[in-house]
């Protein structure tokens, strides 16, 4: 009986400190699997081509508010697709979904407002080489 109580106490103590870091999935891990370097995003249907230097994959989240430090909220974080909503105080907000088709190809959908004007982006981004 004493052994059982000791075991229960050890398990409870382990649960109180949470899961080990290795067992926790990193947030937005899918973006980290993309190849690092220069990417070209073609805005559909006949929009401009945008060139990005990708270091973490998170550069795709704020294609309209690139230089701003915005608050982010992860809406969906799956192996093949992520959705992030962000707010840039005084400049607008956006909601971006990125679907991975491979390490060098993603589909991007983003909507929101930028300085009071609505925007909608539908793009395909491909790896283009080094930055």
C-alpha positions as CSV (number, residue, x, y, z in Angstrom):
1,X,0.0,0.0,0.0
2,X,2.8,2.3,0.9
3,X,4.4,1.7,-2.5
4,X,1.2,2.7,-4.3
5,X,0.9,5.9,-2.4
6,X,4.5,6.7,-3.1
7,X,3.9,6.1,-6.8
8,X,0.8,8.2,-6.8
9,X,2.7,11.1,-5.1
10,X,5.5,10.9,-7.7
11,X,3.0,10.9,-10.7
12,X,1.1,13.8,-9.1
13,X,4.3,15.8,-8.6
14,X,5.3,15.2,-12.3
15,X,1.8,16.3,-13.5
16,X,2.1,19.5,-11.4
17,X,5.2,20.7,-13.3
18,X,3.6,19.9,-16.7
19,X,4.9,18.0,-19.7
20,X,8.6,18.0,-20.5
21,X,9.6,20.5,-23.2
22,X,10.4,17.7,-25.6
23,X,6.8,16.4,-25.5
24,X,5.3,19.8,-26.3
25,X,4.8,20.6,-30.0
26,X,6.4,24.0,-31.0
27,X,3.8,26.5,-32.2
28,X,3.5,26.9,-36.0
29,X,6.0,24.0,-36.5
30,X,4.8,23.6,-40.1
31,X,6.3,26.9,-41.1
32,X,9.7,25.8,-39.8
33,X,9.7,22.9,-42.3
34,X,9.7,25.3,-45.3
35,X,13.0,25.8,-47.1
36,X,14.8,29.0,-46.0
37,X,15.8,31.6,-48.6
38,X,14.2,33.7,-51.3
39,X,10.5,33.0,-52.1
40,X,8.3,34.5,-54.8
41,X,4.6,35.0,-54.0
42,X,2.3,35.4,-57.1
43,X,-0.8,37.3,-56.1
44,X,-3.8,35.8,-57.9
45,X,-5.5,36.2,-60.3
46,X,-3.3,38.8,-62.1
47,X,-1.7,40.7,-59.3
48,X,2.0,41.5,-58.7
49,X,4.8,39.2,-57.7
50,X,6.2,39.8,-54.3
51,X,9.7,38.6,-53.3
52,X,10.4,37.6,-49.7
53,X,13.4,36.4,-47.8
54,X,12.2,33.6,-45.6
55,X,14.1,32.8,-42.4
56,X,11.4,31.2,-40.3
57,X,8.3,30.8,-42.5
58,X,6.4,33.3,-40.4
59,X,7.2,36.0,-43.0
60,X,4.1,34.8,-44.9
61,X,1.8,35.6,-42.0
62,X,1.9,39.4,-42.4
63,X,2.3,40.1,-46.1
64,X,0.4,43.4,-45.7
65,X,1.8,44.5,-42.4
66,X,5.4,43.3,-42.9
67,X,7.4,45.8,-40.9
68,X,5.0,46.2,-38.0
69,X,5.2,44.5,-34.6
70,X,1.7,43.0,-34.3
71,X,-0.1,40.9,-31.7
72,X,-0.8,37.4,-33.0
73,X,-3.3,34.7,-32.0
74,X,-2.9,31.2,-33.5
75,X,-6.3,30.0,-34.6
76,X,-5.3,26.7,-36.2
77,X,-2.0,24.9,-36.1
78,X,-1.9,21.6,-38.0
79,X,0.8,19.7,-39.8
80,X,-0.2,21.0,-43.2
81,X,-2.0,24.3,-42.5
82,X,-1.8,27.1,-40.1
83,X,-4.1,30.1,-39.5
84,X,-3.1,33.1,-37.5
85,X,-5.0,36.3,-36.7
86,X,-3.1,39.4,-35.9
87,X,-3.7,43.0,-34.8
88,X,-1.4,45.9,-35.5
89,X,-2.5,48.7,-33.2
90,X,-3.4,51.8,-35.2
91,X,-2.7,50.1,-38.6
92,X,-5.3,47.3,-38.9
93,X,-5.5,43.6,-38.6
94,X,-5.4,40.4,-40.7
95,X,-6.2,36.7,-40.7
96,X,-3.9,34.5,-42.7
97,X,-4.1,30.8,-43.6
98,X,-1.0,29.1,-45.1
99,X,-1.4,25.7,-46.6
100,X,1.8,23.7,-47.2
101,X,2.0,21.7,-50.4
102,X,5.7,21.0,-50.0
103,X,8.9,22.4,-48.5
104,X,9.0,24.8,-51.5
105,X,5.4,25.6,-52.3
106,X,2.6,27.1,-50.1
107,X,-0.8,28.6,-50.7
108,X,-1.7,31.8,-48.8
109,X,-5.0,33.5,-48.1
110,X,-5.1,36.6,-46.1
111,X,-7.8,39.2,-45.4
112,X,-8.1,42.2,-43.1
113,X,-7.6,46.0,-43.1
114,X,-4.6,48.1,-43.6
115,X,-4.8,51.7,-42.4
116,X,-8.6,51.7,-42.7
117,X,-8.8,50.0,-46.1
118,X,-9.8,46.3,-46.6
119,X,-7.5,43.9,-48.3
120,X,-7.7,40.3,-49.6
121,X,-4.7,38.3,-50.8
122,X,-4.8,34.9,-52.5
123,X,-1.3,33.9,-53.4
124,X,0.9,31.0,-54.3
125,X,4.5,31.2,-53.0
126,X,7.4,29.2,-54.4
127,X,11.0,28.8,-53.3
128,X,13.3,30.8,-55.6
129,X,16.8,30.2,-54.2
130,X,19.0,32.0,-51.7
131,X,18.4,35.5,-50.4
